[in-house]
Amino acid sequence: MKQVRVGVIGATGYGGAESVRLLLSHPCVSLTYVTSETYQNQPLGRVIPSFHGFDGLVCESFSIDEAAKRCDVVFLARTDAGWSMQVIPELLSAGVKVVDFSADFRLQDVNVYAEWYKKEHTAPDLLREAAYGIPELWRECIQGARLVANPGCYPTSVLLGLAPLLREGLVSDVCISSASGVSGAGRSKITIDYHFPEVNESMRPYGVHGHRHRPEIEQGMRLISGREYKISFVPHLAPMTRGILSTMFVALNKPLSQAELDEIYLGFYRGERFVRVLTDGSLPTTAGVWGSNYCHVAAVADPRTQRAVVMSALDNLVKGMSGQAVQNMNLMMGLPEEAGLCQPGVYP
């Protein structure tokens, strides 16, 4: 099986470090380039203790020329808006494929991007070719793509939960409540709001008046269903390190029994390796997917109100970020989609 040379740009952030962890055990990958502007020339194991002993991993400064010489594909694990669009055109011109962790190529409308991220998009021509990277929903677009926009963690959990009903045209309206672990804020953005005494034994909503992932969710819903939606979406900060649990209260176009809901979900995800549909009263938990690339989904019928309550759980750093990036890279490079990702969640 061929070996793919991969670089991780921003390897000392949470998403970058998780990417390194997954890629080190990937049977078809040679990790050839890791960068960190904060920790240049330091062994990665000195910065992140879990990599102690992996002596070949030294943080370097990012260079497009070096990436072009040493990589077939790079993970841009920097998530600050505006940076990726500056370097991606040159990387693509140099023949390097890109999985981008930022939001720069997720939104198809440059005006929507400018509204939510307060920046002008400087590479709008690439928006037309960027594949949106949820393989279970857009696999054919990802296969062979040069550029994949790795989705946000909240949109991944919500869209995987809603997709079966959206594809059947059954969703009239939806309200979404999601809870995320503190690592979702990113390592470089930790402020006093995320310090241990502030988050321990507490849970709080944020972004109530408009979270940046809302337009991404609405765009995904439109792409799946072919119609426009305006959703209510409230994220919450939960006192845990990893995990996202999303609950979608779905107003249906017609009442569905539990058996009908189960049939829709099991049929939609039949054959999918990384989405597990829970039935017979089982419900998703963040502990059940911790450290894995799996998303657990359950749908509960409420015929009395003509609603369905859909729940999904995933690890925000794996299926919500780095694991999904590996899954996307596998598709881009013609590798088995599940390569390097089959380990179950960590217990306890």
MINU-236163 format. One line per 4 residues: their letters; for each residue x, y, z of N, C-alpha, C. Coordinates in steps of 0.02 Angstrom, whole numbers, padded with zeros to 5 digits, always signed. Example, Ala and Ser with C-alpha at 12.3 -4.5 7.8 and 13.67 -1.06 7.14 Angstrom:
% MINU-236163
as	+00660 -00284 +00390 +00615 -00225 +00390 +00660 -00165 +00390  +00642 -00112 +00354 +00684 -00053 +00357 +00645 +00002 +00394;
END
This chain:
% MINU-236163
mkqv	+00042 -00060 +00000 +00000 +00000 +00000 +00044 +00062 +00000  +00025 +00112 -00041 +00068 +00170 -00048 +00072 +00211 +00016  +00128 +00245 +00025 +00138 +00290 +00082 +00126 +00362 +00060  +00087 +00398 +00099 +00072 +00468 +00086 +00111 +00511 +00134;
rvgv	+00145 +00562 +00108 +00184 +00607 +00150 +00137 +00664 +00173  +00131 +00670 +00240 +00083 +00717 +00268 +00118 +00766 +00315  +00098 +00829 +00311 +00121 +00880 +00357 +00063 +00907 +00398  +00078 +00923 +00460 +00028 +00954 +00505 +00052 +01024 +00522;
igat	+00015 +01073 +00499 +00034 +01143 +00508 -00005 +01170 +00568  +00032 +01186 +00621 -00001 +01204 +00685 -00008 +01143 +00729  +00046 +01106 +00737 +00044 +01040 +00769 +00038 +01043 +00845  +00044 +01102 +00875 +00042 +01105 +00948 -00025 +01130 +00975;
gygg	-00073 +01145 +00931 -00141 +01158 +00954 -00176 +01092 +00967  -00237 +01096 +00993 -00273 +01035 +01009 -00288 +00994 +00946  -00312 +01027 +00894 -00326 +00990 +00832 -00264 +00965 +00798  -00211 +01005 +00798 -00149 +00983 +00768 -00118 +00924 +00805;
aesv	-00117 +00927 +00871 -00089 +00872 +00910 -00129 +00808 +00902  -00195 +00815 +00898 -00237 +00756 +00888 -00225 +00727 +00818  -00213 +00770 +00769 -00196 +00746 +00702 -00131 +00707 +00703  -00080 +00733 +00738 -00017 +00698 +00743 -00027 +00629 +00775;
rlll	-00066 +00627 +00829 -00078 +00563 +00864 -00108 +00511 +00817  -00158 +00531 +00778 -00192 +00485 +00733 -00146 +00465 +00675  -00110 +00513 +00648 -00068 +00498 +00590 -00008 +00454 +00607  +00016 +00458 +00668 +00072 +00416 +00688 +00055 +00341 +00685;
shpc	-00009 +00324 +00693 -00028 +00253 +00690 -00062 +00235 +00625  -00060 +00280 +00576 -00091 +00268 +00512 -00045 +00223 +00470  -00069 +00168 +00443 -00024 +00121 +00408 +00001 +00146 +00341  -00030 +00199 +00314 -00011 +00223 +00247 +00019 +00292 +00248;
vslt	+00039 +00317 +00306 +00061 +00387 +00312 +00132 +00391 +00338  +00171 +00434 +00308 +00235 +00456 +00337 +00226 +00529 +00358  +00233 +00543 +00422 +00226 +00611 +00447 +00293 +00646 +00437  +00294 +00690 +00388 +00359 +00718 +00364 +00371 +00790 +00385;
yvts	+00320 +00824 +00413 +00328 +00896 +00424 +00279 +00918 +00478  +00304 +00941 +00535 +00260 +00969 +00586 +00284 +01040 +00603  +00238 +01087 +00608 +00258 +01156 +00618 +00222 +01186 +00679  +00255 +01235 +00708 +00226 +01275 +00761 +00264 +01341 +00764;
etyq	+00228 +01395 +00755 +00261 +01460 +00758 +00280 +01478 +00830  +00244 +01451 +00878 +00257 +01467 +00949 +00316 +01427 +00976  +00326 +01366 +00952 +00376 +01321 +00981 +00427 +01299 +00929  +00449 +01345 +00888 +00498 +01328 +00836 +00561 +01297 +00865;
nqpl	+00585 +01244 +00829 +00647 +01209 +00845 +00644 +01168 +00909  +00586 +01161 +00939 +00579 +01119 +00998 +00551 +01051 +00979  +00576 +00998 +01010 +00545 +00932 +00999 +00471 +00934 +01021  +00429 +00903 +00981 +00357 +00904 +00996 +00343 +00872 +01064;
grvi	+00384 +00823 +01082 +00375 +00790 +01147 +00390 +00834 +01206  +00429 +00887 +01196 +00442 +00935 +01250 +00382 +00981 +01260  +00345 +00993 +01207 +00286 +01037 +01211 +00225 +00998 +01233  +00217 +00937 +01207 +00159 +00895 +01222 +00185 +00829 +01247;
psfh	+00180 +00816 +01312 +00214 +00758 +01342 +00195 +00691 +01312  +00136 +00684 +01283 +00116 +00619 +01255 +00159 +00599 +01195  +00196 +00647 +01166 +00240 +00631 +01110 +00313 +00623 +01132  +00325 +00619 +01196 +00393 +00608 +01221 +00419 +00541 +01193;
gfdg	+00479 +00543 +01165 +00509 +00482 +01137 +00502 +00477 +01062  +00457 +00517 +01032 +00452 +00519 +00959 +00502 +00571 +00934  +00565 +00550 +00932 +00620 +00597 +00926 +00622 +00632 +00858  +00591 +00604 +00807 +00594 +00636 +00741 +00547 +00694 +00732;
lvce	+00504 +00707 +00782 +00454 +00760 +00776 +00481 +00824 +00808  +00504 +00870 +00767 +00530 +00934 +00791 +00489 +00989 +00758  +00465 +01036 +00798 +00424 +01091 +00773 +00466 +01138 +00730  +00442 +01151 +00669 +00477 +01196 +00624 +00432 +01256 +00608;
sfsi	+00462 +01305 +00578 +00423 +01362 +00552 +00391 +01341 +00486  +00331 +01367 +00473 +00296 +01348 +00412 +00326 +01383 +00352  +00336 +01345 +00299 +00360 +01371 +00235 +00324 +01334 +00179  +00296 +01371 +00133 +00262 +01340 +00076 +00312 +01298 +00035;
deaa	+00372 +01323 +00027 +00423 +01286 -00010 +00439 +01219 +00023  +00446 +01219 +00089 +00460 +01157 +00125 +00401 +01109 +00120  +00341 +01136 +00128 +00282 +01093 +00122 +00279 +01061 +00053  +00295 +01099 +00001 +00293 +01073 -00067 +00345 +01018 -00078;
krcd	+00404 +01026 -00046 +00457 +00976 -00054 +00442 +00912 -00017  +00409 +00918 +00041 +00407 +00861 +00087 +00338 +00830 +00096  +00286 +00859 +00066 +00218 +00835 +00081 +00178 +00824 +00017  +00137 +00772 +00019 +00085 +00762 -00032 +00020 +00797 -00011;
vvfl	+00009 +00801 +00053 -00051 +00833 +00080 -00033 +00865 +00147  -00064 +00921 +00163 -00053 +00953 +00227 -00120 +00963 +00262  -00118 +00957 +00328 -00173 +00977 +00370 -00158 +01047 +00395  -00199 +01095 +00376 -00192 +01163 +00403 -00232 +01166 +00467;
artd	-00200 +01153 +00524 -00234 +01148 +00588 -00239 +01215 +00624  -00217 +01268 +00592 -00230 +01335 +00619 -00302 +01355 +00601  -00339 +01378 +00651 -00410 +01392 +00639 -00427 +01466 +00638  -00377 +01510 +00644 -00392 +01581 +00642 -00415 +01602 +00572;
agws	-00470 +01637 +00570 -00500 +01656 +00506 -00454 +01700 +00466  -00448 +01686 +00401 -00410 +01729 +00356 -00341 +01704 +00339  -00311 +01662 +00380 -00242 +01640 +00367 -00240 +01588 +00311  -00285 +01539 +00314 -00283 +01485 +00264 -00291 +01511 +00193;
mqvi	-00336 +01559 +00183 -00348 +01583 +00115 -00287 +01618 +00086  -00240 +01638 +00129 -00179 +01670 +00105 -00129 +01618 +00078  -00127 +01559 +00108 -00075 +01510 +00090 -00100 +01454 +00045  -00165 +01440 +00047 -00191 +01383 +00009 -00181 +01391 -00067;
pell	-00192 +01449 -00097 -00181 +01454 -00169 -00110 +01433 -00190  -00060 +01453 -00150 +00009 +01435 -00167 +00023 +01361 -00155  -00007 +01333 -00102 +00002 +01262 -00090 -00027 +01220 -00147  -00087 +01239 -00168 -00118 +01202 -00223 -00078 +01210 -00288;
sagv	-00053 +01269 -00300 -00012 +01281 -00360 +00052 +01238 -00359  +00076 +01225 -00298 +00137 +01184 -00291 +00121 +01109 -00293  +00058 +01091 -00301 +00039 +01021 -00307 +00025 +00987 -00241  +00017 +01025 -00187 +00003 +00997 -00121 -00072 +01000 -00108;
kvvd	-00101 +00943 -00089 -00171 +00942 -00071 -00179 +00967 +00001  -00239 +00993 +00016 -00249 +01028 +00080 -00314 +01005 +00113  -00309 +00990 +00178 -00368 +00984 +00221 -00365 +01043 +00269  -00412 +01088 +00263 -00411 +01151 +00300 -00458 +01149 +00359;
fsad	-00431 +01161 +00419 -00471 +01158 +00480 -00508 +01224 +00494  -00491 +01277 +00460 -00523 +01341 +00473 -00589 +01346 +00436  -00624 +01401 +00446 -00689 +01412 +00413 -00681 +01446 +00345  -00620 +01457 +00322 -00610 +01500 +00263 -00643 +01473 +00200;
frlq	-00651 +01407 +00195 -00681 +01379 +00134 -00743 +01337 +00148  -00772 +01346 +00206 -00833 +01309 +00222 -00896 +01341 +00193  -00899 +01407 +00194 -00959 +01443 +00172 -00953 +01461 +00099  -01002 +01444 +00060 -00998 +01455 -00013 -01010 +01527 -00033;
dvnv	-01043 +01565 +00008 -01060 +01635 -00008 -01010 +01681 +00026  -00973 +01720 -00014 -00922 +01764 +00015 -00953 +01818 +00059  -01014 +01837 +00045 -01048 +01888 +00086 -01066 +01860 +00154  -01087 +01798 +00156 -01102 +01765 +00220 -01038 +01758 +00261;
yaew	-00983 +01739 +00228 -00919 +01734 +00263 -00899 +01801 +00292  -00904 +01854 +00253 -00885 +01921 +00277 -00929 +01943 +00335  -00992 +01926 +00333 -01038 +01945 +00387 -01020 +01912 +00453  -01002 +01849 +00451 -00991 +01811 +00512 -00919 +01812 +00536;
ykke	-00871 +01821 +00490 -00800 +01819 +00509 -00765 +01886 +00501  -00802 +01936 +00478 -00778 +02006 +00476 -00714 +02013 +00435  -00709 +01974 +00381 -00651 +01977 +00337 -00675 +01969 +00265  -00640 +02003 +00220 -00653 +01993 +00149 -00619 +01929 +00126;
htap	-00655 +01890 +00086 -00626 +01827 +00060 -00582 +01843 +00000  -00519 +01822 +00004 -00470 +01840 -00047 -00458 +01784 -00098  -00492 +01727 -00091 -00484 +01672 -00139 -00553 +01644 -00157  -00599 +01686 -00180 -00667 +01662 -00192 -00671 +01610 -00248;
dllr	-00624 +01611 -00294 -00625 +01562 -00349 -00618 +01491 -00323  -00582 +01482 -00267 -00572 +01415 -00240 -00633 +01389 -00202  -00679 +01434 -00184 -00739 +01411 -00150 -00779 +01362 -00192  -00776 +01371 -00258 -00815 +01328 -00302 -00789 +01257 -00305;
eaay	-00724 +01248 -00291 -00697 +01180 -00295 -00686 +01149 -00226  -00689 +01188 -00173 -00678 +01160 -00106 -00734 +01111 -00089  -00716 +01050 -00070 -00765 +01000 -00049 -00778 +01009 +00026  -00841 +01005 +00045 -00859 +01009 +00116 -00855 +00939 +00145;
gipe	-00812 +00932 +00197 -00788 +00867 +00215 -00825 +00827 +00267  -00888 +00810 +00255 -00922 +00758 +00294 -00930 +00699 +00247  -00886 +00649 +00251 -00886 +00595 +00201 -00953 +00559 +00194  -00988 +00549 +00249 -01051 +00512 +00246 -01103 +00548 +00204;
lwre	-01095 +00612 +00194 -01144 +00652 +00157 -01118 +00675 +00089  -01052 +00686 +00082 -01025 +00713 +00020 -00962 +00676 -00002  -00965 +00611 +00002 -00906 +00569 -00013 -00881 +00580 -00085  -00926 +00582 -00133 -00905 +00587 -00203 -00869 +00653 -00217;
ciqg	-00889 +00706 -00183 -00855 +00770 -00193 -00785 +00770 -00163  -00776 +00733 -00109 -00712 +00731 -00074 -00661 +00689 -00111  -00684 +00634 -00141 -00638 +00589 -00176 -00601 +00626 -00232  -00536 +00628 -00226 -00496 +00660 -00278 -00492 +00735 -00273;
arlv	-00524 +00766 -00223 -00522 +00839 -00217 -00451 +00863 -00199  -00435 +00924 -00221 -00371 +00955 -00200 -00378 +00990 -00133  -00438 +01015 -00119 -00449 +01056 -00059 -00514 +01033 -00026  -00508 +01016 +00038 -00566 +00997 +00078 -00572 +01046 +00136;
anpg	-00630 +01075 +00144 -00646 +01116 +00202 -00670 +01070 +00257  -00628 +01059 +00308 -00648 +01016 +00363 -00703 +01051 +00403  -00761 +01020 +00413 -00817 +01055 +00444 -00806 +01072 +00517  -00847 +01117 +00542 -00848 +01131 +00613 -00875 +01072 +00652;
cypt	-00858 +01068 +00716 -00879 +01011 +00756 -00954 +01011 +00770  -00982 +01070 +00786 -01055 +01072 +00795 -01092 +01053 +00731  -01075 +01083 +00673 -01110 +01064 +00611 -01105 +00989 +00596  -01047 +00958 +00610 -01041 +00887 +00598 -01092 +00848 +00639;
svll	-01097 +00864 +00703 -01143 +00828 +00747 -01216 +00840 +00726  -01232 +00901 +00708 -01301 +00918 +00690 -01321 +00889 +00623  -01278 +00896 +00572 -01295 +00873 +00505 -01298 +00797 +00501  -01254 +00762 +00536 -01259 +00690 +00537 -01324 +00668 +00572;
glap	-01345 +00706 +00622 -01408 +00690 +00655 -01469 +00703 +00613  -01469 +00757 +00575 -01528 +00778 +00537 -01532 +00749 +00467  -01477 +00728 +00438 -01474 +00711 +00367 -01527 +00660 +00345  -01539 +00606 +00381 -01590 +00559 +00357 -01659 +00590 +00349;
llre	-01679 +00633 +00396 -01744 +00665 +00391 -01745 +00720 +00338  -01690 +00756 +00331 -01686 +00807 +00279 -01689 +00776 +00210  -01655 +00722 +00199 -01654 +00690 +00133 -01724 +00665 +00114  -01764 +00646 +00164 -01832 +00623 +00151 -01882 +00681 +00146;
glvs	-01859 +00743 +00156 -01903 +00800 +00153 -01953 +00804 +00210  -01933 +00779 +00268 -01979 +00773 +00324 -01973 +00830 +00375  -01923 +00873 +00368 -01910 +00924 +00419 -01947 +00988 +00402  -01992 +01008 +00448 -02027 +01071 +00440 -01988 +01128 +00474;
dvci	-01964 +01115 +00534 -01926 +01165 +00572 -01884 +01127 +00623  -01832 +01161 +00650 -01790 +01127 +00699 -01760 +01177 +00747  -01757 +01158 +00810 -01720 +01195 +00862 -01665 +01149 +00888  -01606 +01177 +00899 -01548 +01137 +00914 -01515 +01161 +00978;
ssas	-01501 +01115 +01023 -01462 +01129 +01083 -01401 +01083 +01083  -01342 +01113 +01088 -01280 +01073 +01086 -01237 +01091 +01146  -01200 +01042 +01170 -01153 +01053 +01225 -01084 +01026 +01204  -01032 +01067 +01218 -00964 +01048 +01198 -00917 +01052 +01256;
gvsg	-00866 +01009 +01254 -00811 +01013 +01302 -00768 +01074 +01289  -00727 +01091 +01338 -00688 +01153 +01338 -00635 +01153 +01283  -00612 +01094 +01261 -00561 +01093 +01209 -00585 +01123 +01143  -00651 +01129 +01135 -00678 +01160 +01075 -00656 +01232 +01066;
agrs	-00636 +01265 +01119 -00613 +01334 +01115 -00544 +01340 +01083  -00507 +01285 +01081 -00439 +01287 +01054 -00388 +01304 +01107  -00327 +01280 +01098 -00275 +01289 +01149 -00252 +01361 +01153  -00249 +01396 +01097 -00222 +01463 +01097 -00273 +01516 +01118;
kiti	-00335 +01496 +01125 -00388 +01545 +01140 -00416 +01538 +01210  -00380 +01504 +01253 -00405 +01494 +01321 -00400 +01559 +01360  -00458 +01586 +01379 -00462 +01646 +01420 -00487 +01627 +01489  -00498 +01675 +01531 -00521 +01660 +01599 -00587 +01623 +01599;
dyhf	-00628 +01633 +01548 -00693 +01598 +01545 -00685 +01523 +01543  -00626 +01499 +01521 -00615 +01427 +01513 -00569 +01398 +01566  -00548 +01438 +01615 -00506 +01412 +01668 -00545 +01363 +01711  -00510 +01317 +01742 -00542 +01263 +01780 -00593 +01288 +01830;
pevn	-00577 +01338 +01872 -00627 +01359 +01921 -00690 +01390 +01889  -00684 +01414 +01827 -00741 +01445 +01794 -00788 +01393 +01763  -00760 +01337 +01740 -00801 +01288 +01704 -00820 +01227 +01747  -00780 +01213 +01798 -00794 +01154 +01839 -00860 +01162 +01876;
esmr	-00900 +01108 +01877 -00965 +01108 +01911 -01012 +01162 +01885  -01004 +01179 +01821 -01047 +01230 +01792 -01059 +01215 +01719  -01115 +01237 +01693 -01131 +01230 +01622 -01167 +01292 +01601  -01147 +01321 +01543 -01178 +01384 +01524 -01186 +01390 +01449;
pygv	-01239 +01425 +01427 -01248 +01438 +01356 -01203 +01495 +01334  -01189 +01498 +01270 -01152 +01554 +01241 -01172 +01560 +01168  -01155 +01615 +01137 -01172 +01625 +01067 -01246 +01623 +01053  -01286 +01643 +01102 -01359 +01637 +01095 -01385 +01682 +01039;
hghr	-01355 +01740 +01030 -01378 +01787 +00979 -01349 +01772 +00910  -01309 +01721 +00905 -01282 +01703 +00840 -01213 +01673 +00844  -01207 +01607 +00837 -01144 +01573 +00837 -01121 +01564 +00764  -01055 +01567 +00753 -01028 +01564 +00685 -01044 +01499 +00649;
hrpe	-01060 +01447 +00686 -01077 +01384 +00654 -01149 +01382 +00629  -01190 +01431 +00648 -01260 +01430 +00626 -01266 +01434 +00550  -01233 +01481 +00515 -01240 +01482 +00442 -01211 +01420 +00409  -01161 +01390 +00440 -01133 +01328 +00413 -01184 +01271 +00418;
ieqg	-01219 +01268 +00474 -01272 +01217 +00481 -01328 +01229 +00431  -01349 +01292 +00425 -01404 +01307 +00378 -01384 +01292 +00306  -01322 +01306 +00288 -01298 +01290 +00221 -01299 +01215 +00209  -01275 +01176 +00259 -01276 +01104 +00252 -01346 +01076 +00245;
mrli	-01392 +01103 +00284 -01461 +01080 +00279 -01490 +01094 +00209  -01472 +01151 +00182 -01496 +01168 +00114 -01466 +01120 +00062  -01401 +01106 +00068 -01369 +01062 +00020 -01398 +00991 +00023  -01417 +00969 +00082 -01446 +00901 +00089 -01518 +00899 +00064;
sgre	-01557 +00951 +00080 -01630 +00948 +00068 -01653 +00985 +00006  -01612 +01034 -00017 -01634 +01074 -00073 -01680 +01131 -00055  -01689 +01146 +00010 -01731 +01202 +00030 -01697 +01241 +00086  -01718 +01303 +00095 -01688 +01348 +00145 -01719 +01336 +00214;
ykis	-01677 +01340 +00265 -01700 +01337 +00334 -01669 +01394 +00374  -01706 +01419 +00422 -01680 +01465 +00472 -01690 +01431 +00540  -01636 +01416 +00571 -01638 +01374 +00631 -01628 +01415 +00695  -01649 +01387 +00750 -01629 +01411 +00817 -01575 +01364 +00842;
fvph	-01517 +01393 +00861 -01460 +01353 +00881 -01427 +01385 +00941  -01424 +01348 +00996 -01392 +01373 +01057 -01339 +01323 +01080  -01275 +01341 +01077 -01223 +01298 +01105 -01212 +01311 +01179  -01185 +01260 +01213 -01171 +01265 +01285 -01100 +01241 +01298;
lapm	-01068 +01271 +01347 -01003 +01248 +01370 -01014 +01200 +01428  -00989 +01139 +01421 -00998 +01088 +01471 -00932 +01076 +01508  -00935 +01056 +01572 -00874 +01046 +01611 -00840 +00979 +01596  -00816 +00973 +01534 -00779 +00913 +01514 -00727 +00935 +01462;
trgi	-00677 +00894 +01452 -00624 +00911 +01405 -00645 +00901 +01333  -00674 +00843 +01318 -00692 +00825 +01250 -00766 +00808 +01245  -00791 +00812 +01184 -00857 +00786 +01170 -00907 +00839 +01150  -00953 +00819 +01107 -01011 +00860 +01089 -01072 +00815 +01092;
lstm	-01124 +00841 +01124 -01190 +00809 +01123 -01239 +00860 +01096  -01269 +00844 +01039 -01319 +00887 +01008 -01388 +00855 +01012  -01437 +00897 +01029 -01506 +00874 +01030 -01547 +00919 +00984  -01580 +00887 +00936 -01619 +00924 +00886 -01693 +00909 +00896;
fval	-01732 +00961 +00907 -01804 +00954 +00915 -01836 +00969 +00847  -01857 +00917 +00812 -01875 +00923 +00741 -01951 +00921 +00733  -01978 +00975 +00707 -02048 +00976 +00687 -02054 +00941 +00619  -02095 +00889 +00616 -02100 +00848 +00556 -02160 +00869 +00513;
nkpl	-02154 +00852 +00449 -02209 +00865 +00403 -02266 +00816 +00412  -02251 +00760 +00443 -02303 +00710 +00457 -02281 +00670 +00518  -02327 +00643 +00556 -02308 +00604 +00615 -02273 +00539 +00594  -02223 +00519 +00633 -02187 +00457 +00621 -02187 +00415 +00683;
sqae	-02195 +00351 +00675 -02189 +00304 +00731 -02115 +00291 +00745  -02101 +00260 +00802 -02032 +00243 +00817 -02004 +00194 +00766  -02044 +00147 +00745 -02022 +00097 +00696 -02005 +00131 +00630  -02045 +00180 +00610 -02032 +00216 +00547 -01967 +00257 +00552;
ldei	-01957 +00290 +00609 -01896 +00329 +00619 -01835 +00283 +00617  -01837 +00227 +00652 -01781 +00181 +00653 -01765 +00156 +00582  -01817 +00142 +00544 -01807 +00118 +00475 -01772 +00171 +00433  -01792 +00234 +00440 -01761 +00288 +00402 -01687 +00295 +00419;
ylgf	-01671 +00294 +00484 -01602 +00305 +00505 -01557 +00244 +00490  -01583 +00185 +00503 -01543 +00126 +00489 -01531 +00118 +00414  -01580 +00135 +00374 -01572 +00131 +00301 -01522 +00182 +00276  -01526 +00243 +00301 -01483 +00297 +00277 -01409 +00282 +00293;
yrge	-01396 +00255 +00352 -01326 +00244 +00372 -01303 +00172 +00365  -01343 +00131 +00330 -01322 +00062 +00319 -01256 +00061 +00280  -01208 +00026 +00305 -01143 +00021 +00273 -01093 +00074 +00292  -01114 +00125 +00330 -01068 +00177 +00352 -01028 +00153 +00413;
rfvr	-00962 +00159 +00408 -00919 +00133 +00461 -00922 +00174 +00525  -00928 +00241 +00517 -00916 +00284 +00575 -00978 +00318 +00603  -01037 +00301 +00579 -01099 +00324 +00609 -01137 +00264 +00634  -01150 +00262 +00698 -01186 +00206 +00729 -01255 +00231 +00751;
vltd	-01307 +00199 +00725 -01375 +00217 +00743 -01396 +00174 +00803  -01415 +00208 +00857 -01436 +00174 +00918 -01512 +00166 +00918  -01535 +00107 +00934 -01606 +00092 +00936 -01623 +00058 +01002  -01686 +00037 +01010 -01709 +00000 +01069 -01697 +00038 +01133;
gslp	-01705 +00104 +01130 -01699 +00144 +01191 -01629 +00166 +01209  -01578 +00144 +01172 -01510 +00167 +01186 -01502 +00239 +01162  -01466 +00279 +01200 -01457 +00349 +01184 -01383 +00367 +01183  -01363 +00415 +01142 -01292 +00432 +01137 -01265 +00465 +01201;
ttag	-01202 +00452 +01215 -01165 +00485 +01269 -01098 +00507 +01242  -01071 +00560 +01269 -01004 +00582 +01248 -00951 +00532 +01270  -00962 +00499 +01328 -00914 +00448 +01350 -00910 +00390 +01302  -00964 +00376 +01267 -00966 +00319 +01221 -00925 +00328 +01158;
vwgs	-00907 +00390 +01143 -00868 +00403 +01082 -00801 +00435 +01096  -00783 +00443 +01159 -00723 +00478 +01180 -00661 +00447 +01147  -00623 +00488 +01112 -00561 +00465 +01081 -00570 +00428 +01015  -00631 +00424 +00989 -00644 +00385 +00928 -00669 +00429 +00872;
nych	-00672 +00400 +00812 -00698 +00436 +00754 -00771 +00418 +00741  -00805 +00391 +00791 -00874 +00371 +00782 -00922 +00425 +00805  -00979 +00428 +00771 -01035 +00471 +00791 -01093 +00425 +00807  -01121 +00432 +00867 -01179 +00393 +00887 -01242 +00436 +00879;
vaav	-01292 +00408 +00846 -01353 +00445 +00831 -01413 +00405 +00853  -01462 +00439 +00883 -01526 +00407 +00900 -01582 +00456 +00885  -01638 +00430 +00863 -01698 +00471 +00849 -01757 +00441 +00887  -01792 +00483 +00923 -01849 +00461 +00964 -01912 +00495 +00938;
adpr	-01963 +00455 +00923 -02026 +00482 +00896 -02070 +00510 +00952  -02103 +00565 +00935 -02153 +00595 +00980 -02215 +00611 +00938  -02255 +00560 +00922 -02313 +00570 +00878 -02363 +00620 +00907  -02366 +00627 +00972 -02414 +00673 +01003 -02403 +00745 +00980;
tqra	-02339 +00765 +00973 -02323 +00833 +00952 -02301 +00836 +00878  -02301 +00779 +00844 -02277 +00773 +00775 -02205 +00797 +00770  -02166 +00776 +00820 -02095 +00792 +00820 -02053 +00729 +00826  -01989 +00737 +00809 -01939 +00687 +00825 -01884 +00722 +00865;
vvms	-01859 +00688 +00916 -01802 +00713 +00953 -01742 +00673 +00931  -01694 +00707 +00899 -01635 +00674 +00872 -01575 +00694 +00913  -01535 +00645 +00933 -01476 +00657 +00974 -01415 +00628 +00940  -01359 +00664 +00944 -01297 +00638 +00916 -01240 +00656 +00963;
aldn	-01191 +00611 +00967 -01132 +00622 +01010 -01070 +00605 +00970  -01019 +00647 +00977 -00954 +00633 +00946 -00900 +00667 +00987  -00838 +00645 +00975 -00780 +00678 +01005 -00762 +00737 +00961  -00765 +00797 +00989 -00754 +00857 +00948 -00684 +00862 +00919;
lvkg	-00635 +00828 +00949 -00567 +00830 +00922 -00553 +00773 +00873  -00598 +00724 +00868 -00587 +00668 +00822 -00637 +00672 +00765  -00697 +00643 +00773 -00745 +00648 +00718 -00764 +00721 +00705  -00759 +00763 +00756 -00774 +00834 +00747 -00716 +00875 +00719;
msgq	-00658 +00844 +00710 -00601 +00882 +00684 -00549 +00836 +00652  -00502 +00811 +00691 -00442 +00778 +00663 -00457 +00709 +00634  -00500 +00671 +00666 -00518 +00606 +00637 -00553 +00614 +00571  -00599 +00662 +00568 -00633 +00675 +00505 -00584 +00699 +00452;
avqn	-00533 +00737 +00473 -00481 +00759 +00426 -00443 +00699 +00397  -00427 +00651 +00440 -00394 +00590 +00415 -00440 +00552 +00368  -00504 +00547 +00386 -00553 +00513 +00342 -00556 +00548 +00275  -00556 +00615 +00275 -00556 +00653 +00212 -00492 +00642 +00172;
mnlm	-00435 +00643 +00207 -00372 +00632 +00173 -00370 +00563 +00140  -00396 +00512 +00175 -00398 +00445 +00146 -00435 +00445 +00080  -00492 +00479 +00079 -00531 +00483 +00017 -00494 +00522 -00037  -00464 +00578 -00018 -00428 +00619 -00066 -00370 +00582 -00099;
mglp	-00337 +00540 -00060 -00276 +00507 -00084 -00287 +00435 -00108  -00350 +00414 -00112 -00364 +00347 -00137 -00347 +00291 -00089  -00346 +00305 -00024 -00332 +00256 +00027 -00397 +00227 +00054  -00396 +00170 +00088 -00456 +00146 +00121 -00483 +00198 +00170;
eeag	-00547 +00214 +00166 -00574 +00269 +00204 -00565 +00260 +00279  -00565 +00198 +00302 -00561 +00185 +00374 -00489 +00180 +00400  -00439 +00187 +00356 -00370 +00176 +00376 -00349 +00222 +00433  -00322 +00193 +00486 -00297 +00231 +00543 -00351 +00255 +00591;
lcqp	-00414 +00233 +00581 -00468 +00262 +00620 -00514 +00212 +00653  -00499 +00149 +00653 -00547 +00098 +00673 -00550 +00084 +00748  -00507 +00116 +00787 -00507 +00102 +00858 -00572 +00128 +00890  -00601 +00088 +00936 -00662 +00112 +00971 -00645 +00166 +01021;
gvyp	-00696 +00193 +01052 -00686 +00244 +01103 -00650 +00217 +01164  -00624 +00262 +01204 -00588 +00244 +01265 -00638 +00233 +01322  -00628 +00179 +01360 -00671 +00166 +01418 -00628 +00145 +01476  -00639 +00170 +01536 -00691 +00219 +01556 -00669 +00290 +01540;
END
